[in-house]
Amino acid sequence: MERSLAQNLSKSKWSRNALENDLEWFVTWKIKQVTRAEAYWCDRAKNLELEWLPNKVLLVRAVIYIGPESDVSSVSEATLEGSLTLSSHGKRLKSYNLNIVQSGTTYVLSKKT
């Protein structure tokens, strides 16, 4: 999931829909690692905003919909905000720190190098 997202972000021309889809799958994969009591998933990402900073750092903001895997009808809106750092060749995510806030609860998806 990391590789697909990184490679699409590295393209000179990218599709917002494709990136929102990659973000949805990436969040689904990562949020399962931080929701201990019950596995969560991401149903959708929208309103993706990206801002490039020096050194291949990318600020990310989006609205996502997450909820428990056991009840797919119980998905609710959350905000996602943070940063991603691409590797020098742009084929993987070197690090990231993303905060998801849903109804006062914060989930942190992170990878440090």
HELIX and SHEET records of a PDB file:
HELIX    1   1 GLU A    2  SER A   10  1                                   9    
HELIX    2   2 ARG A   16  ILE A   31  1                                  16    
SHEET    1   A 5 TYR A  40  LEU A  53  0                                        
SHEET    2   A 5 VAL A  57  PRO A  68 -1                                        
SHEET    3   A 5 SER A  76  LEU A  86 -1                                        
SHEET    4   A 5 LEU A  93  GLN A 102 -1                                        
SHEET    5   A 5 THR A 105  LYS A 111 -1                                        
END                                                                             
